[in-house]
Structure formats: C-alpha cells, structure tokens
Amino acid sequence: MRFIDATRRSIGFVIDTFTPSGTIILIVFLLLYVGVVLPAVWSQHPYRRSAASRTLDLLLRHTSQALRAVRRQFPGQ
C-alpha cells in the first residue's frame, strides 16, 4: 500500500469515526500540539522554548476565559 493510499484510508476512518466538527477539532488540536507544545518542550534554543511557552500560556488563558464566558451564558447545563 502506498503512503497516499494509507493516508486517504486514515483520513476516511477519522471522518467516519468522528463528526465533521469533531474532525476539525482534532486537526486544530494536532496543529496546536505540533506547533506550540512540542517546541515548548523539545527545542534546544531557549528563546524558542520561552516563546512557545508564552504562546501556550496565552492560548490556555484565553481558552479558559472563553469557557468561563460560555458557562455564564448557560448556567444550568
């Protein structure tokens, strides 16, 4: 099996398993993980680690604030 065929089958499996919105959330999570979390942990350059760490902190803070705002909008759920 070629790499392209395996990739298509894998993507098809993910889309069939999750809803389309779940697939988008998974893709966004993977992109953030690869683009922010891994450099924060594994970079050899201190300036990259600190920049990735600040970005991760900023993303987590804003996500927390957004979730609190959503909870305030729907308090009984």
Backbone atoms as SQL, in Angstrom:
CREATE TABLE atoms (id INTEGER PRIMARY KEY, chain TEXT, resi INTEGER, resn TEXT, atom TEXT, x REAL, y REAL, z REAL);
INSERT INTO atoms VALUES
  (1, 'A', 1, 'MET', 'N', 0.848, -1.176, 0.000),
  (2, 'A', 1, 'MET', 'CA', 0.000, 0.000, 0.000),
  (3, 'A', 1, 'MET', 'C', 0.893, 1.240, 0.000),
  (4, 'A', 2, 'ARG', 'N', 0.595, 2.140, -0.881),
  (5, 'A', 2, 'ARG', 'CA', 1.369, 3.372, -0.950),
  (6, 'A', 2, 'ARG', 'C', 0.990, 4.310, 0.187),
  (7, 'A', 3, 'PHE', 'N', 1.879, 5.251, 0.451),
  (8, 'A', 3, 'PHE', 'CA', 1.657, 6.210, 1.531),
  (9, 'A', 3, 'PHE', 'C', 0.389, 7.024, 1.289),
  (10, 'A', 4, 'ILE', 'N', 0.162, 7.439, 0.059),
  (11, 'A', 4, 'ILE', 'CA', -1.019, 8.243, -0.273),
  (12, 'A', 4, 'ILE', 'C', -2.296, 7.459, 0.017),
  (13, 'A', 5, 'ASP', 'N', -2.316, 6.184, -0.379),
  (14, 'A', 5, 'ASP', 'CA', -3.496, 5.350, -0.130),
  (15, 'A', 5, 'ASP', 'C', -3.729, 5.159, 1.371),
  (16, 'A', 6, 'ALA', 'N', -2.654, 4.943, 2.103),
  (17, 'A', 6, 'ALA', 'CA', -2.779, 4.780, 3.551),
  (18, 'A', 6, 'ALA', 'C', -3.280, 6.063, 4.200),
  (19, 'A', 7, 'THR', 'N', -2.809, 7.201, 3.723),
  (20, 'A', 7, 'THR', 'CA', -3.268, 8.483, 4.260),
  (21, 'A', 7, 'THR', 'C', -4.747, 8.696, 3.970),
  (22, 'A', 8, 'ARG', 'N', -5.166, 8.404, 2.765),
  (23, 'A', 8, 'ARG', 'CA', -6.592, 8.541, 2.419),
  (24, 'A', 8, 'ARG', 'C', -7.465, 7.631, 3.266),
  (25, 'A', 9, 'ARG', 'N', -7.032, 6.412, 3.470),
  (26, 'A', 9, 'ARG', 'CA', -7.806, 5.484, 4.303),
  (27, 'A', 9, 'ARG', 'C', -7.866, 5.974, 5.738),
  (28, 'A', 10, 'SER', 'N', -6.755, 6.507, 6.250),
  (29, 'A', 10, 'SER', 'CA', -6.728, 7.010, 7.623),
  (30, 'A', 10, 'SER', 'C', -7.651, 8.211, 7.784),
  (31, 'A', 11, 'ILE', 'N', -7.603, 9.131, 6.836),
  (32, 'A', 11, 'ILE', 'CA', -8.472, 10.309, 6.897),
  (33, 'A', 11, 'ILE', 'C', -9.931, 9.888, 6.788),
  (34, 'A', 12, 'GLY', 'N', -10.219, 8.949, 5.900),
  (35, 'A', 12, 'GLY', 'CA', -11.584, 8.445, 5.781),
  (36, 'A', 12, 'GLY', 'C', -12.070, 7.802, 7.070),
  (37, 'A', 13, 'PHE', 'N', -11.192, 7.061, 7.738),
  (38, 'A', 13, 'PHE', 'CA', -11.554, 6.434, 9.007),
  (39, 'A', 13, 'PHE', 'C', -11.863, 7.486, 10.065),
  (40, 'A', 14, 'VAL', 'N', -11.022, 8.533, 10.133),
  (41, 'A', 14, 'VAL', 'CA', -11.239, 9.593, 11.128),
  (42, 'A', 14, 'VAL', 'C', -12.560, 10.301, 10.865),
  (43, 'A', 15, 'ILE', 'N', -12.841, 10.626, 9.623),
  (44, 'A', 15, 'ILE', 'CA', -14.082, 11.322, 9.292),
  (45, 'A', 15, 'ILE', 'C', -15.292, 10.426, 9.571),
  (46, 'A', 16, 'ASP', 'N', -15.176, 9.134, 9.296),
  (47, 'A', 16, 'ASP', 'CA', -16.284, 8.219, 9.581),
  (48, 'A', 16, 'ASP', 'C', -16.484, 8.021, 11.080),
  (49, 'A', 17, 'THR', 'N', -15.395, 8.057, 11.842),
  (50, 'A', 17, 'THR', 'CA', -15.473, 7.837, 13.280),
  (51, 'A', 17, 'THR', 'C', -16.017, 9.068, 14.004),
  (52, 'A', 18, 'PHE', 'N', -15.484, 10.235, 13.665),
  (53, 'A', 18, 'PHE', 'CA', -15.923, 11.478, 14.287),
  (54, 'A', 18, 'PHE', 'C', -16.902, 12.187, 13.364),
  (55, 'A', 19, 'THR', 'N', -17.584, 13.164, 13.928),
  (56, 'A', 19, 'THR', 'CA', -18.414, 14.032, 13.087),
  (57, 'A', 19, 'THR', 'C', -17.479, 14.985, 12.353),
  (58, 'A', 20, 'PRO', 'N', -17.946, 15.680, 11.337),
  (59, 'A', 20, 'PRO', 'CA', -17.066, 16.654, 10.674),
  (60, 'A', 20, 'PRO', 'C', -16.522, 17.713, 11.633),
  (61, 'A', 21, 'SER', 'N', -17.340, 18.178, 12.568),
  (62, 'A', 21, 'SER', 'CA', -16.836, 19.163, 13.530),
  (63, 'A', 21, 'SER', 'C', -15.809, 18.528, 14.469),
  (64, 'A', 22, 'GLY', 'N', -16.008, 17.278, 14.833),
  (65, 'A', 22, 'GLY', 'CA', -15.024, 16.580, 15.653),
  (66, 'A', 22, 'GLY', 'C', -13.704, 16.399, 14.926),
  (67, 'A', 23, 'THR', 'N', -13.776, 16.170, 13.628),
  (68, 'A', 23, 'THR', 'CA', -12.564, 16.045, 12.815),
  (69, 'A', 23, 'THR', 'C', -11.817, 17.373, 12.765),
  (70, 'A', 24, 'ILE', 'N', -12.550, 18.470, 12.630),
  (71, 'A', 24, 'ILE', 'CA', -11.904, 19.791, 12.606),
  (72, 'A', 24, 'ILE', 'C', -11.248, 20.080, 13.946),
  (73, 'A', 25, 'ILE', 'N', -11.931, 19.753, 15.045),
  (74, 'A', 25, 'ILE', 'CA', -11.353, 19.961, 16.375),
  (75, 'A', 25, 'ILE', 'C', -10.094, 19.128, 16.539),
  (76, 'A', 26, 'LEU', 'N', -10.114, 17.897, 16.064),
  (77, 'A', 26, 'LEU', 'CA', -8.934, 17.035, 16.145),
  (78, 'A', 26, 'LEU', 'C', -7.772, 17.617, 15.350),
  (79, 'A', 27, 'ILE', 'N', -8.036, 18.111, 14.157),
  (80, 'A', 27, 'ILE', 'CA', -6.985, 18.692, 13.325),
  (81, 'A', 27, 'ILE', 'C', -6.402, 19.941, 13.976),
  (82, 'A', 28, 'VAL', 'N', -7.270, 20.801, 14.505),
  (83, 'A', 28, 'VAL', 'CA', -6.792, 22.020, 15.176),
  (84, 'A', 28, 'VAL', 'C', -5.949, 21.654, 16.387),
  (85, 'A', 29, 'PHE', 'N', -6.397, 20.667, 17.170),
  (86, 'A', 29, 'PHE', 'CA', -5.625, 20.224, 18.320),
  (87, 'A', 29, 'PHE', 'C', -4.253, 19.709, 17.913),
  (88, 'A', 30, 'LEU', 'N', -4.208, 18.893, 16.871),
  (89, 'A', 30, 'LEU', 'CA', -2.918, 18.355, 16.426),
  (90, 'A', 30, 'LEU', 'C', -1.991, 19.455, 15.925),
  (91, 'A', 31, 'LEU', 'N', -2.546, 20.430, 15.195),
  (92, 'A', 31, 'LEU', 'CA', -1.720, 21.541, 14.719),
  (93, 'A', 31, 'LEU', 'C', -1.180, 22.369, 15.876),
  (94, 'A', 32, 'LEU', 'N', -2.008, 22.642, 16.874),
  (95, 'A', 32, 'LEU', 'CA', -1.536, 23.381, 18.043),
  (96, 'A', 32, 'LEU', 'C', -0.498, 22.580, 18.817),
  (97, 'A', 33, 'TYR', 'N', -0.726, 21.293, 18.932),
  (98, 'A', 33, 'TYR', 'CA', 0.216, 20.445, 19.654),
  (99, 'A', 33, 'TYR', 'C', 1.579, 20.435, 18.969),
  (100, 'A', 34, 'VAL', 'N', 1.578, 20.228, 17.675),
  (101, 'A', 34, 'VAL', 'CA', 2.835, 20.167, 16.932),
  (102, 'A', 34, 'VAL', 'C', 3.489, 21.551, 16.846),
  (103, 'A', 35, 'GLY', 'N', 2.680, 22.596, 16.713),
  (104, 'A', 35, 'GLY', 'CA', 3.227, 23.935, 16.522),
  (105, 'A', 35, 'GLY', 'C', 3.587, 24.672, 17.785),
  (106, 'A', 36, 'VAL', 'N', 2.979, 24.297, 18.934),
  (107, 'A', 36, 'VAL', 'CA', 3.221, 25.056, 20.167),
  (108, 'A', 36, 'VAL', 'C', 3.785, 24.185, 21.281),
  (109, 'A', 37, 'VAL', 'N', 3.146, 23.065, 21.551),
  (110, 'A', 37, 'VAL', 'CA', 3.543, 22.258, 22.699),
  (111, 'A', 37, 'VAL', 'C', 4.897, 21.592, 22.483),
  (112, 'A', 38, 'LEU', 'N', 5.099, 20.964, 21.354),
  (113, 'A', 38, 'LEU', 'CA', 6.380, 20.292, 21.114),
  (114, 'A', 38, 'LEU', 'C', 7.560, 21.257, 21.124),
  (115, 'A', 39, 'PRO', 'N', 7.483, 22.427, 20.463),
  (116, 'A', 39, 'PRO', 'CA', 8.616, 23.357, 20.579),
  (117, 'A', 39, 'PRO', 'C', 8.850, 23.844, 22.007),
  (118, 'A', 40, 'ALA', 'N', 7.783, 23.977, 22.790),
  (119, 'A', 40, 'ALA', 'CA', 7.945, 24.415, 24.177),
  (120, 'A', 40, 'ALA', 'C', 8.704, 23.380, 25.003),
  (121, 'A', 41, 'VAL', 'N', 8.610, 22.131, 24.620),
  (122, 'A', 41, 'VAL', 'CA', 9.232, 21.067, 25.399),
  (123, 'A', 41, 'VAL', 'C', 10.590, 20.663, 24.835),
  (124, 'A', 42, 'TRP', 'N', 10.704, 20.528, 23.523),
  (125, 'A', 42, 'TRP', 'CA', 11.867, 19.877, 22.947),
  (126, 'A', 42, 'TRP', 'C', 12.848, 20.768, 22.205),
  (127, 'A', 43, 'SER', 'N', 12.622, 22.046, 22.137),
  (128, 'A', 43, 'SER', 'CA', 13.551, 22.893, 21.396),
  (129, 'A', 43, 'SER', 'C', 14.867, 23.024, 22.154),
  (130, 'A', 44, 'GLN', 'N', 15.951, 23.064, 21.401),
  (131, 'A', 44, 'GLN', 'CA', 17.268, 23.238, 22.014),
  (132, 'A', 44, 'GLN', 'C', 17.586, 24.708, 22.270),
  (133, 'A', 45, 'HIS', 'N', 16.831, 25.582, 21.633),
  (134, 'A', 45, 'HIS', 'CA', 17.091, 27.011, 21.758),
  (135, 'A', 45, 'HIS', 'C', 16.200, 27.604, 22.844),
  (136, 'A', 46, 'PRO', 'N', 16.800, 28.264, 23.835),
  (137, 'A', 46, 'PRO', 'CA', 15.999, 28.823, 24.931),
  (138, 'A', 46, 'PRO', 'C', 14.959, 29.846, 24.458),
  (139, 'A', 47, 'TYR', 'N', 15.293, 30.652, 23.462),
  (140, 'A', 47, 'TYR', 'CA', 14.336, 31.664, 23.014),
  (141, 'A', 47, 'TYR', 'C', 13.121, 31.021, 22.355),
  (142, 'A', 48, 'ARG', 'N', 13.300, 29.894, 21.679),
  (143, 'A', 48, 'ARG', 'CA', 12.152, 29.189, 21.093),
  (144, 'A', 48, 'ARG', 'C', 11.287, 28.565, 22.178),
  (145, 'A', 49, 'ARG', 'N', 11.938, 27.984, 23.173),
  (146, 'A', 49, 'ARG', 'CA', 11.185, 27.390, 24.274),
  (147, 'A', 49, 'ARG', 'C', 10.377, 28.443, 25.016),
  (148, 'A', 50, 'SER', 'N', 10.998, 29.595, 25.284),
  (149, 'A', 50, 'SER', 'CA', 10.270, 30.622, 26.020),
  (150, 'A', 50, 'SER', 'C', 9.142, 31.210, 25.176),
  (151, 'A', 51, 'ALA', 'N', 9.360, 31.399, 23.882),
  (152, 'A', 51, 'ALA', 'CA', 8.300, 31.922, 23.011),
  (153, 'A', 51, 'ALA', 'C', 7.147, 30.927, 22.919),
  (154, 'A', 52, 'ALA', 'N', 7.453, 29.659, 22.749),
  (155, 'A', 52, 'ALA', 'CA', 6.403, 28.646, 22.676),
  (156, 'A', 52, 'ALA', 'C', 5.676, 28.528, 24.008),
  (157, 'A', 53, 'SER', 'N', 6.398, 28.654, 25.091),
  (158, 'A', 53, 'SER', 'CA', 5.779, 28.598, 26.407),
  (159, 'A', 53, 'SER', 'C', 4.833, 29.780, 26.628),
  (160, 'A', 54, 'ARG', 'N', 5.246, 30.968, 26.227),
  (161, 'A', 54, 'ARG', 'CA', 4.375, 32.146, 26.340),
  (162, 'A', 54, 'ARG', 'C', 3.135, 31.993, 25.465),
  (163, 'A', 55, 'THR', 'N', 3.318, 31.479, 24.265),
  (164, 'A', 55, 'THR', 'CA', 2.180, 31.272, 23.364),
  (165, 'A', 55, 'THR', 'C', 1.218, 30.255, 23.948),
  (166, 'A', 56, 'LEU', 'N', 1.738, 29.166, 24.491),
  (167, 'A', 56, 'LEU', 'CA', 0.891, 28.152, 25.108),
  (168, 'A', 56, 'LEU', 'C', 0.139, 28.737, 26.295),
  (169, 'A', 57, 'ASP', 'N', 0.815, 29.513, 27.121),
  (170, 'A', 57, 'ASP', 'CA', 0.173, 30.152, 28.262),
  (171, 'A', 57, 'ASP', 'C', -0.951, 31.082, 27.799),
  (172, 'A', 58, 'LEU', 'N', -0.692, 31.855, 26.765),
  (173, 'A', 58, 'LEU', 'CA', -1.698, 32.763, 26.220),
  (174, 'A', 58, 'LEU', 'C', -2.909, 32.000, 25.687),
  (175, 'A', 59, 'LEU', 'N', -2.667, 30.935, 24.937),
  (176, 'A', 59, 'LEU', 'CA', -3.768, 30.129, 24.402),
  (177, 'A', 59, 'LEU', 'C', -4.603, 29.499, 25.516),
  (178, 'A', 60, 'LEU', 'N', -3.937, 28.968, 26.535),
  (179, 'A', 60, 'LEU', 'CA', -4.671, 28.337, 27.626),
  (180, 'A', 60, 'LEU', 'C', -5.470, 29.358, 28.431),
  (181, 'A', 61, 'ARG', 'N', -4.896, 30.539, 28.648),
  (182, 'A', 61, 'ARG', 'CA', -5.612, 31.587, 29.374),
  (183, 'A', 61, 'ARG', 'C', -6.870, 32.024, 28.627),
  (184, 'A', 62, 'HIS', 'N', -6.733, 32.269, 27.324),
  (185, 'A', 62, 'HIS', 'CA', -7.880, 32.703, 26.532),
  (186, 'A', 62, 'HIS', 'C', -8.934, 31.598, 26.409),
  (187, 'A', 63, 'THR', 'N', -8.495, 30.355, 26.307),
  (188, 'A', 63, 'THR', 'CA', -9.441, 29.244, 26.268),
  (189, 'A', 63, 'THR', 'C', -10.211, 29.150, 27.573),
  (190, 'A', 64, 'SER', 'N', -9.523, 29.320, 28.685),
  (191, 'A', 64, 'SER', 'CA', -10.173, 29.286, 29.985),
  (192, 'A', 64, 'SER', 'C', -11.191, 30.415, 30.117),
  (193, 'A', 65, 'GLN', 'N', -10.827, 31.616, 29.685),
  (194, 'A', 65, 'GLN', 'CA', -11.753, 32.745, 29.736),
  (195, 'A', 65, 'GLN', 'C', -12.967, 32.508, 28.844),
  (196, 'A', 66, 'ALA', 'N', -12.758, 31.943, 27.672),
  (197, 'A', 66, 'ALA', 'CA', -13.871, 31.669, 26.759),
  (198, 'A', 66, 'ALA', 'C', -14.809, 30.622, 27.348),
  (199, 'A', 67, 'LEU', 'N', -14.253, 29.589, 27.967),
  (200, 'A', 67, 'LEU', 'CA', -15.095, 28.562, 28.579),
  (201, 'A', 67, 'LEU', 'C', -15.883, 29.117, 29.754),
  (202, 'A', 68, 'ARG', 'N', -15.258, 30.010, 30.553),
  (203, 'A', 68, 'ARG', 'CA', -15.991, 30.647, 31.649),
  (204, 'A', 68, 'ARG', 'C', -17.139, 31.492, 31.119),
  (205, 'A', 69, 'ALA', 'N', -16.921, 32.203, 30.021),
  (206, 'A', 69, 'ALA', 'CA', -17.978, 33.030, 29.438),
  (207, 'A', 69, 'ALA', 'C', -19.117, 32.153, 28.931),
  (208, 'A', 70, 'VAL', 'N', -18.790, 31.020, 28.322),
  (209, 'A', 70, 'VAL', 'CA', -19.835, 30.107, 27.845),
  (210, 'A', 70, 'VAL', 'C', -20.609, 29.540, 29.028),
  (211, 'A', 71, 'ARG', 'N', -19.935, 29.202, 30.109),
  (212, 'A', 71, 'ARG', 'CA', -20.621, 28.675, 31.298),
  (213, 'A', 71, 'ARG', 'C', -21.547, 29.712, 31.910),
  (214, 'A', 72, 'ARG', 'N', -21.140, 30.990, 31.871),
  (215, 'A', 72, 'ARG', 'CA', -22.003, 32.043, 32.388),
  (216, 'A', 72, 'ARG', 'C', -23.251, 32.209, 31.534),
  (217, 'A', 73, 'GLN', 'N', -23.124, 31.977, 30.227),
  (218, 'A', 73, 'GLN', 'CA', -24.272, 32.110, 29.322),
  (219, 'A', 73, 'GLN', 'C', -25.277, 30.981, 29.536),
  (220, 'A', 74, 'PHE', 'N', -24.787, 29.798, 29.894),
  (221, 'A', 74, 'PHE', 'CA', -25.649, 28.624, 30.080),
  (222, 'A', 74, 'PHE', 'C', -25.398, 28.033, 31.463),
  (223, 'A', 75, 'PRO', 'N', -25.881, 28.688, 32.515),
  (224, 'A', 75, 'PRO', 'CA', -25.530, 28.270, 33.878),
  (225, 'A', 75, 'PRO', 'C', -26.142, 26.940, 34.313),
  (226, 'A', 76, 'GLY', 'N', -27.280, 26.556, 33.780),
  (227, 'A', 76, 'GLY', 'CA', -27.943, 25.339, 34.241),
  (228, 'A', 76, 'GLY', 'C', -27.481, 24.069, 33.571),
  (229, 'A', 77, 'GLN', 'N', -26.557, 24.140, 32.646),
  (230, 'A', 77, 'GLN', 'CA', -26.187, 22.953, 31.881),
  (231, 'A', 77, 'GLN', 'C', -24.873, 22.401, 32.286);
